[in-house]
């Protein structure tokens, strides 16, 4: 992420450039910066503002706008405040020993609690959209389950220590795994088609 600064009369003026336009929606440098900081915070990693990571962020933000357009058009349900708070509470519980430690971490990434809430709300909304939009078209047969069991038995044993490893015992887990893979594939295929038709306009050629 790069912000241009010009100096006039001894004062810095920050210019928030337009990076990409998709569906008449403007993605600015500040949007890319914020996205990088949010993703880095959630992944508990150093915020990387390299050109490669800026490209990845711009790509995510293009995808977000495509998905948001579909969510709005289809009037898909939004997560409740309770769902959002539960997710944030679990994040803080798993990573930080106190509320002050969590606040300090947000400050280190130059983020606010409201920005975190908005991002978690969006992530949960996308999960709801994917499940409602693509799960109904996914079918998993008994043959699929048996084939998966035979091909992944060693992996299933490692993932389920101390529990029975029969096909019957692992049936539901395998069915969910196959369905999840196929839902994701349906989603990414759909997103690739939408992205192609969206034809995002890059105002910073380095982001292509």
N, C-alpha and C positions, 0 to 999 in steps of 0.2 A: 504494500500500500504506500502510495506517495501522495502527499499534499504539496501543491506548489505554493511557495511563499515568495512574495515580492516585497521589497523594502522601499518604502517612501517616507520621507521625513522621519526616518529612524524607527518606523513602526512596521511590524510584520502584518501582511494581509493574507489570510488563508483563502485560497480559491478552491471551492468544492466542484471539481469538474464532473461533467456528464461522462460516464463510462460506457453505458450500454442503454439502448432503448428497445423495449419489447412490448408489443401490443400498446404502444403509446405510453408505456410506463417507463419512467426514467430511473435508471440505476446509477447512483452517484458514487464517487470515490469514498465518501463517508459511509455509504451503505456497505461497501466492500470491507472497509476498515472495521466496522461494527460486526459484520458477519464473521470475520477472521477472529476477532477477540472473543465472540460468543462461542464459536466452535472450539477454540483453544481452551477456553474456560471449562466447557463441558467435558472435553477430552483430557483435562488436567495436563496440558502440554504448553510449551513455550509458544507464544504468538509469533508466527512466522509471516512476515510481510514481503517475502520474496516475490518476484514476478510470477514464478510458477504457482505459488499459493494464491496470489491475486487472481490468476486465471481460474483456478479451481473455485474460488469464492464467487467470481462473476458467473461461472457456470451454474453454481448452486442457486444464485439469485435469479437467474433466467428461469431455471426449473421451478423455483418457488412461484414466480409470477404466472407461469403456465398452469401450475396446479391451482393457484389461488383463483384464477379465472374460471376453472372448471368447478371448483367448490362453490363459488358464488353463483354460477349459472345453474348448478344442480341443487342449490340450497341445502348442501350437506350439513349435518349437525356439527355444532362447535362443542368443544370440551367444556365441562362445567368448571366453576371456580374451585369446587372441591377436588376435582381431578387434577387440576393444575397445581393446587397447593400440595396435594399428596405427592406428586412427582417431585416438586421442589424440596419438600421435607425429606423425602427418601434420599435425594441427592446430597443434601446437607448432612444427614445422619450418616451416610456411608463414607463421606469424605472429610467432614469437619467435626471437631470435638465440641464446638460451641457456636452460637450465633455470631459472636464477634469475629471468630475465625473465618466464618463464611463471608461476612461483610468485608473483612480485610482482603480476602481473595478476590472478591468482586472489584474492590478498589484497585488492586494490583493490575487488573485487566482493563481498568478505566470503564467499568460497567456499573449500571445502576440496577437496583432490585426490579424496577419496572421493566427494564430491557430484558432481564432474565425471564420475568413472567410472560412477556409478549412472545419471547422465543419459544418457551415451553408450550404456551398456548398453540402456537403455530405447529410445532412438532406433533402434538397430540391431535390436532385437527387433520394433519396429513395422514396419520395412522388410521383415523376413523374413515377418511375418504378412501384410502387404499382398500381397507377391509370391506366397506360397503359397495365400492365400485367394482372390485375385481373378484372377491371371493365367490359370489354367486355363479360365476362362469367356470369355476375350477371344480373338477371332479377327480376323485381318487378311488381307484378300484382295488379290490382285494388282490388282484394280480400285481398291481403297483406296489402294494404294501409288502407282499411276499418277496418281490424282486429287490426292493430296497433293503429288506431284512437280510437277505442273503449277501448282498453286496457290501453292507455296512455293519455286519455283526460285530467285528472287532471294535469298531468305533463306538457302537452302542454299548458294548460291555464296559469300555473305559468311561463312558458318560454316565453309566448307571451302576456304580460299584455297590456291592452288598444287596442287590435286588435281583429277582428272577430275570433271566434273559431269554425266556421263551417268546415266540412270536405273539402269543396271546397276551403276555404280560406287557409287551412293548407296542402292541397294536395301535393304541391311541396316539402314543408319542410319535410313531412313524407316520401315521396319517397326518398329524399336524405338521410334521417336518416337510412332507411332500407337498401338502397344500401351501405351506408358507413359501417354498421355493417357487411353486407355479404362480402364486399370487404376485410375488416379486417380479417374475419374468413377464407376466402380463402387464404389470405396471410399467416396467422399464421399456417394454416394446411400445406401449401407448405413449409414454413420455417422449421417446425418440421420434415418433411420428409427429406429435404435436410440436416438438422443438423444430423439426424440419419445416413445418408449415408456418411457424411463428416468424421465422427469418429475423432474428435479433440484429439490430444495427449497432455495430461497435464503433464508438467514437474514439476509443483508444485502441488502435490497431494491435497493440501488443497483447491485448487480452484475448484475441482470437485463438 
